Amino acid sequence: MLFRSLRKAVEERLDLLNAQIGYSSGAAGSDILFVEAMQERGAEVNIILPFDLEDFVRTNVAYAGRRWERRFRNALKLAATVSYATDEHYLGHDMLYRFGNQVLHGLTSIRSQFLGSPLYLLAVWDLMPESLPGGAADFIDQWGDPSRINIIDIDELNA
């Protein structure tokens, strides 16, 4: 039920933003829902992985089950581009997530400037501060312009 509500909320925000180009890492859950919603609306999707593909699948997708792994691999096939912040293995260092987010933000900023279009962050978050580098709170803090941040509150969807 939560994923249906989340998917609907993502689709509504994408409509509101008239999203035509998107960037994501594609982790199980809201990232994959975002990628699929973008692809279904005919938008361009670019996936930025923070490190080695199979390590990413093992740490960020496979835990959610085979169905999510199939959805992730399908999203990769349909993406306009798949890029890596680094092709190194994960090795348990969470700073690679922050670095991946910084690369994603940099690429989106360059693309936005090139196209002369506004840049927005669409984040799914429980509004709890996180201490992990590269987590939702960290990425939102690094984003900059708060007027260009759209947050879908998970707790609101659960209410």
Secondary structure, DSSP 8 states (H G I E B T S, - for coil): -HHHHHHHHHHHHHHHHT--EEEE---TTHHHHHHHHHHHTT-EEEEEESS-HHHHHHHHTGGG-HHHHHHHHHHHHH-SEEEES--S--TT-THHHHHHHHHHHHHHHHHHHHHT----EEEEE-S----STTSHHHHHHHH--GGGEEEEEHHHHH-
